Amino acid sequence: MDGTAHLLEEVDKKLMVLLRDGRTLIGYLRSVDQFANLVLHRTIERIHVGQNYGDIPRGVFIIRGENVVLLGEIDRDKEHNLPLTEVPVDDILDAQRREQEQRHERHRLISKALKERGFNLNTDIAPDDF
């Protein structure tokens, strides 16, 4: 049985899907095809910053199989005992923006320091790609 066939066993289960762009989606798997394209129902996008998280409702979500990095079933008994704190969406989006700005500033400072030492950092590669 290949990987896509194994996904058929996950239909109607609640899954967490990590995408290549770093987003985390949680929803019910409703369909899968031979290319591992997924259809999630009652999907939320979960944003984590530190020990906090916020959920953005997304509804029905179609995901190309090539964009899936990680996929796993949510343990219904453990999902309510998370060691995380849920915060309002606006708060988590602000925290995410600040975190991205800090990461960008760190990258800028490292690039500057390397350039001063005669190294040229490839700016086509984002620091998150490492």
Secondary structure, DSSP 8 states (H G I E B T S, - for coil): --HHHHHHTTTTSEEEEEETTS-EEEEEEEEE-TT--EEEEEEEEEEEETTEEEEEEEEEEEE-GGGEEEEEE--TTTTTS-SSEE--HHHHHHHHHHHHHHHHHHHHHHHHHHHHTT----TTS-GGG-
